[in-house]
Amino acid sequence: IDGCVQKLVHIMNQYNDFVGGDAPLAKKPDAIKILDAWAGREAQSAEREAQSAKHRLYHPA
C-alpha cells in the first residue's frame, strides 16, 4: 500500500504545481480526494491513539 500512497502523493504534488497551489476539493481529481480523505482519517486515528496512550499513562489499570 505504501507504493500506492507514494504514487498518489506524487500525482497530488504534480496537480498542485499545475494549478498553482492548493486547489479547492471540488476541482481535485478523484485520486486526490481519496488521498485527502485517507490522510484525514489517519490523522484522526493517530490523535485518538495519542489520547488513549496519555489516558493509560495517567490512569494505570
N, CA, C and O atoms as CSV, one atom per row, in Angstrom:
chain,resi,resn,atom,element,x,y,z
A,1,ILE,N,N,0.835,-1.210,0.000
A,1,ILE,CA,C,0.000,0.000,0.000
A,1,ILE,C,C,0.870,1.260,0.000
A,1,ILE,O,O,0.449,2.298,-0.511
A,2,ASP,N,N,2.068,1.180,0.563
A,2,ASP,CA,C,2.932,2.361,0.594
A,2,ASP,C,C,3.219,2.888,-0.805
A,2,ASP,O,O,3.269,4.098,-1.024
A,3,GLY,N,N,3.409,1.966,-1.755
A,3,GLY,CA,C,3.660,2.382,-3.132
A,3,GLY,C,C,2.488,3.150,-3.709
A,3,GLY,O,O,2.673,4.129,-4.433
A,4,CYS,N,N,1.272,2.702,-3.385
A,4,CYS,CA,C,0.067,3.391,-3.865
A,4,CYS,C,C,-0.003,4.797,-3.293
A,4,CYS,O,O,-0.301,5.756,-4.005
A,5,VAL,N,N,0.272,4.907,-2.004
A,5,VAL,CA,C,0.214,6.216,-1.356
A,5,VAL,C,C,1.260,7.144,-1.958
A,5,VAL,O,O,0.975,8.308,-2.239
A,6,GLN,N,N,2.474,6.628,-2.156
A,6,GLN,CA,C,3.532,7.453,-2.739
A,6,GLN,C,C,3.141,7.928,-4.131
A,6,GLN,O,O,3.396,9.075,-4.500
A,7,LYS,N,N,2.518,7.037,-4.904
A,7,LYS,CA,C,2.101,7.410,-6.254
A,7,LYS,C,C,1.030,8.504,-6.198
A,7,LYS,O,O,1.069,9.462,-6.970
A,8,LEU,N,N,0.067,8.351,-5.270
A,8,LEU,CA,C,-0.982,9.365,-5.126
A,8,LEU,C,C,-0.402,10.700,-4.671
A,8,LEU,O,O,-0.819,11.755,-5.148
A,9,VAL,N,N,0.560,10.654,-3.750
A,9,VAL,CA,C,1.195,11.892,-3.295
A,9,VAL,C,C,1.901,12.567,-4.463
A,9,VAL,O,O,1.825,13.786,-4.617
A,10,HIS,N,N,2.582,11.783,-5.281
A,10,HIS,CA,C,3.272,12.321,-6.454
A,10,HIS,C,C,2.273,12.985,-7.403
A,10,HIS,O,O,2.512,14.088,-7.894
A,11,ILE,N,N,1.150,12.304,-7.656
A,11,ILE,CA,C,0.109,12.858,-8.529
A,11,ILE,C,C,-0.432,14.155,-7.930
A,11,ILE,O,O,-0.621,15.143,-8.638
A,12,MET,N,N,-0.678,14.142,-6.628
A,12,MET,CA,C,-1.231,15.326,-5.969
A,12,MET,C,C,-0.259,16.496,-6.075
A,12,MET,O,O,-0.669,17.627,-6.337
A,13,ASN,N,N,1.027,16.223,-5.870
A,13,ASN,CA,C,2.018,17.290,-5.969
A,13,ASN,C,C,2.081,17.853,-7.383
A,13,ASN,O,O,2.173,19.067,-7.564
A,14,GLN,N,N,2.032,16.981,-8.384
A,14,GLN,CA,C,2.036,17.441,-9.769
A,14,GLN,C,C,0.805,18.292,-10.052
A,14,GLN,O,O,0.899,19.332,-10.705
A,15,TYR,N,N,-0.347,17.850,-9.559
A,15,TYR,CA,C,-1.592,18.580,-9.804
A,15,TYR,C,C,-1.545,19.950,-9.131
A,15,TYR,O,O,-1.942,20.953,-9.724
A,16,ASN,N,N,-1.060,19.987,-7.891
A,16,ASN,CA,C,-0.967,21.266,-7.187
A,16,ASN,C,C,-0.015,22.214,-7.906
A,16,ASN,O,O,-0.273,23.415,-7.978
A,17,ASP,N,N,1.088,21.680,-8.441
A,17,ASP,CA,C,2.004,22.509,-9.224
A,17,ASP,C,C,1.297,23.048,-10.460
A,17,ASP,O,O,1.454,24.216,-10.818
A,18,PHE,N,N,0.517,22.189,-11.107
A,18,PHE,CA,C,-0.166,22.555,-12.347
A,18,PHE,C,C,-1.182,23.668,-12.115
A,18,PHE,O,O,-1.294,24.582,-12.932
A,19,VAL,N,N,-1.924,23.601,-11.008
A,19,VAL,CA,C,-2.957,24.607,-10.754
A,19,VAL,C,C,-2.427,25.779,-9.930
A,19,VAL,O,O,-3.163,26.724,-9.647
A,20,GLY,N,N,-1.162,25.719,-9.549
A,20,GLY,CA,C,-0.569,26.837,-8.831
A,20,GLY,C,C,-0.952,26.897,-7.370
A,20,GLY,O,O,-1.319,27.958,-6.865
A,21,GLY,N,N,-0.872,25.786,-6.695
A,21,GLY,CA,C,-1.146,25.782,-5.265
A,21,GLY,C,C,-2.197,24.765,-4.890
A,21,GLY,O,O,-2.449,23.807,-5.619
A,22,ASP,N,N,-2.804,24.989,-3.742
A,22,ASP,CA,C,-3.784,24.051,-3.218
A,22,ASP,C,C,-5.143,24.342,-3.836
A,22,ASP,O,O,-5.735,25.392,-3.588
A,23,ALA,N,N,-5.628,23.416,-4.635
A,23,ALA,CA,C,-6.900,23.613,-5.331
A,23,ALA,C,C,-8.074,23.284,-4.415
A,23,ALA,O,O,-7.940,22.466,-3.505
A,24,PRO,N,N,-9.226,23.919,-4.650
A,24,PRO,CA,C,-10.430,23.524,-3.913
A,24,PRO,C,C,-10.748,22.054,-4.173
A,24,PRO,O,O,-10.480,21.536,-5.257
A,25,LEU,N,N,-11.320,21.389,-3.175
A,25,LEU,CA,C,-11.574,19.955,-3.268
A,25,LEU,C,C,-12.396,19.595,-4.499
A,25,LEU,O,O,-12.138,18.570,-5.130
A,26,ALA,N,N,-13.375,20.413,-4.851
A,26,ALA,CA,C,-14.262,20.100,-5.973
A,26,ALA,C,C,-13.498,19.988,-7.291
A,26,ALA,O,O,-13.934,19.287,-8.204
A,27,LYS,N,N,-12.369,20.671,-7.391
A,27,LYS,CA,C,-11.606,20.654,-8.641
A,27,LYS,C,C,-10.539,19.563,-8.662
A,27,LYS,O,O,-9.885,19.354,-9.684
A,28,LYS,N,N,-10.363,18.872,-7.545
A,28,LYS,CA,C,-9.311,17.861,-7.483
A,28,LYS,C,C,-9.771,16.563,-8.134
A,28,LYS,O,O,-10.942,16.196,-8.036
A,29,PRO,N,N,-8.841,15.862,-8.805
A,29,PRO,CA,C,-9.172,14.541,-9.341
A,29,PRO,C,C,-9.544,13.580,-8.205
A,29,PRO,O,O,-9.157,13.782,-7.054
A,30,ASP,N,N,-10.293,12.546,-8.545
A,30,ASP,CA,C,-10.770,11.589,-7.545
A,30,ASP,C,C,-9.639,11.006,-6.704
A,30,ASP,O,O,-9.793,10.838,-5.494
A,31,ALA,N,N,-8.513,10.697,-7.327
A,31,ALA,CA,C,-7.401,10.099,-6.582
A,31,ALA,C,C,-6.953,11.022,-5.455
A,31,ALA,O,O,-6.601,10.565,-4.367
A,32,ILE,N,N,-6.968,12.312,-5.724
A,32,ILE,CA,C,-6.535,13.274,-4.711
A,32,ILE,C,C,-7.583,13.389,-3.611
A,32,ILE,O,O,-7.236,13.509,-2.436
A,33,LYS,N,N,-8.865,13.353,-3.982
A,33,LYS,CA,C,-9.929,13.380,-2.967
A,33,LYS,C,C,-9.797,12.173,-2.044
A,33,LYS,O,O,-9.935,12.289,-0.827
A,34,ILE,N,N,-9.527,11.002,-2.646
A,34,ILE,CA,C,-9.371,9.777,-1.857
A,34,ILE,C,C,-8.184,9.912,-0.906
A,34,ILE,O,O,-8.282,9.562,0.270
A,35,LEU,N,N,-7.072,10.418,-1.414
A,35,LEU,CA,C,-5.876,10.573,-0.583
A,35,LEU,C,C,-6.134,11.562,0.554
A,35,LEU,O,O,-5.725,11.321,1.690
A,36,ASP,N,N,-6.812,12.676,0.251
A,36,ASP,CA,C,-7.126,13.657,1.289
A,36,ASP,C,C,-7.984,13.031,2.384
A,36,ASP,O,O,-7.736,13.240,3.571
A,37,ALA,N,N,-8.988,12.267,1.983
A,37,ALA,CA,C,-9.879,11.625,2.951
A,37,ALA,C,C,-9.101,10.619,3.796
A,37,ALA,O,O,-9.282,10.543,5.012
A,38,TRP,N,N,-8.226,9.842,3.132
A,38,TRP,CA,C,-7.425,8.841,3.837
A,38,TRP,C,C,-6.501,9.530,4.840
A,38,TRP,O,O,-6.382,9.088,5.983
A,39,ALA,N,N,-5.855,10.601,4.417
A,39,ALA,CA,C,-4.929,11.319,5.297
A,39,ALA,C,C,-5.674,11.889,6.502
A,39,ALA,O,O,-5.157,11.870,7.619
A,40,GLY,N,N,-6.883,12.395,6.279
A,40,GLY,CA,C,-7.683,12.925,7.379
A,40,GLY,C,C,-8.035,11.849,8.389
A,40,GLY,O,O,-7.962,12.072,9.598
A,41,ARG,N,N,-8.418,10.680,7.890
A,41,ARG,CA,C,-8.751,9.565,8.789
A,41,ARG,C,C,-7.524,9.110,9.567
A,41,ARG,O,O,-7.612,8.820,10.759
A,42,GLU,N,N,-6.382,9.049,8.893
A,42,GLU,CA,C,-5.148,8.633,9.564
A,42,GLU,C,C,-4.798,9.614,10.681
A,42,GLU,O,O,-4.391,9.197,11.766
A,43,ALA,N,N,-4.952,10.904,10.425
A,43,ALA,CA,C,-4.642,11.916,11.432
A,43,ALA,C,C,-5.574,11.777,12.633
A,43,ALA,O,O,-5.131,11.871,13.778
A,44,GLN,N,N,-6.863,11.551,12.375
A,44,GLN,CA,C,-7.825,11.375,13.468
A,44,GLN,C,C,-7.487,10.128,14.277
A,44,GLN,O,O,-7.552,10.142,15.506
A,45,SER,N,N,-7.127,9.056,13.587
A,45,SER,CA,C,-6.785,7.805,14.254
A,45,SER,C,C,-5.551,7.995,15.139
A,45,SER,O,O,-5.513,7.502,16.266
A,46,ALA,N,N,-4.549,8.704,14.633
A,46,ALA,CA,C,-3.327,8.953,15.399
A,46,ALA,C,C,-3.635,9.805,16.628
A,46,ALA,O,O,-3.079,9.573,17.702
A,47,GLU,N,N,-4.514,10.785,16.473
A,47,GLU,CA,C,-4.892,11.644,17.600
A,47,GLU,C,C,-5.600,10.828,18.684
A,47,GLU,O,O,-5.323,10.989,19.872
A,48,ARG,N,N,-6.522,9.948,18.260
A,48,ARG,CA,C,-7.226,9.092,19.230
A,48,ARG,C,C,-6.237,8.186,19.964
A,48,ARG,O,O,-6.343,7.999,21.177
A,49,GLU,N,N,-5.286,7.630,19.236
A,49,GLU,CA,C,-4.291,6.739,19.842
A,49,GLU,C,C,-3.439,7.507,20.853
A,49,GLU,O,O,-3.119,6.984,21.920
A,50,ALA,N,N,-3.075,8.739,20.520
A,50,ALA,CA,C,-2.278,9.559,21.436
A,50,ALA,C,C,-3.069,9.862,22.709
A,50,ALA,O,O,-2.524,9.793,23.810
A,51,GLN,N,N,-4.347,10.197,22.560
A,51,GLN,CA,C,-5.196,10.469,23.728
A,51,GLN,C,C,-5.314,9.221,24.603
A,51,GLN,O,O,-5.242,9.304,25.829
A,52,SER,N,N,-5.494,8.074,23.966
A,52,SER,CA,C,-5.628,6.809,24.685
A,52,SER,C,C,-4.343,6.490,25.453
A,52,SER,O,O,-4.393,6.056,26.604
A,53,ALA,N,N,-3.201,6.705,24.813
A,53,ALA,CA,C,-1.912,6.434,25.457
A,53,ALA,C,C,-1.714,7.362,26.653
A,53,ALA,O,O,-1.224,6.939,27.701
A,54,LYS,N,N,-2.097,8.631,26.491
A,54,LYS,CA,C,-1.964,9.595,27.579
A,54,LYS,C,C,-2.862,9.186,28.751
A,54,LYS,O,O,-2.466,9.275,29.913
A,55,HIS,N,N,-4.066,8.742,28.427
A,55,HIS,CA,C,-5.001,8.297,29.466
A,55,HIS,C,C,-4.415,7.107,30.234
A,55,HIS,O,O,-4.481,7.064,31.463
A,56,ARG,N,N,-3.844,6.145,29.508
A,56,ARG,CA,C,-3.244,4.967,30.156
A,56,ARG,C,C,-2.060,5.373,31.042
A,56,ARG,O,O,-1.823,4.772,32.089
A,57,LEU,N,N,-1.329,6.390,30.612
A,57,LEU,CA,C,-0.175,6.853,31.377
A,57,LEU,C,C,-0.615,7.429,32.724
A,57,LEU,O,O,-0.011,7.145,33.758
A,58,TYR,N,N,-1.671,8.238,32.697
A,58,TYR,CA,C,-2.127,8.909,33.918
A,58,TYR,C,C,-3.096,8.076,34.745
A,58,TYR,O,O,-3.308,8.361,35.924
A,59,HIS,N,N,-3.684,7.052,34.140
A,59,HIS,CA,C,-4.662,6.209,34.839
A,59,HIS,C,C,-4.336,4.730,34.627
A,59,HIS,O,O,-5.079,4.016,33.953
A,60,PRO,N,N,-3.212,4.271,35.209
A,60,PRO,CA,C,-2.854,2.859,35.006
A,60,PRO,C,C,-3.906,1.927,35.605
A,60,PRO,O,O,-4.561,2.266,36.591
A,61,ALA,N,N,-4.057,0.777,35.012
A,61,ALA,CA,C,-5.077,-0.188,35.470
A,61,ALA,C,C,-4.703,-0.768,36.822
A,61,ALA,O,O,-5.438,-1.594,37.364
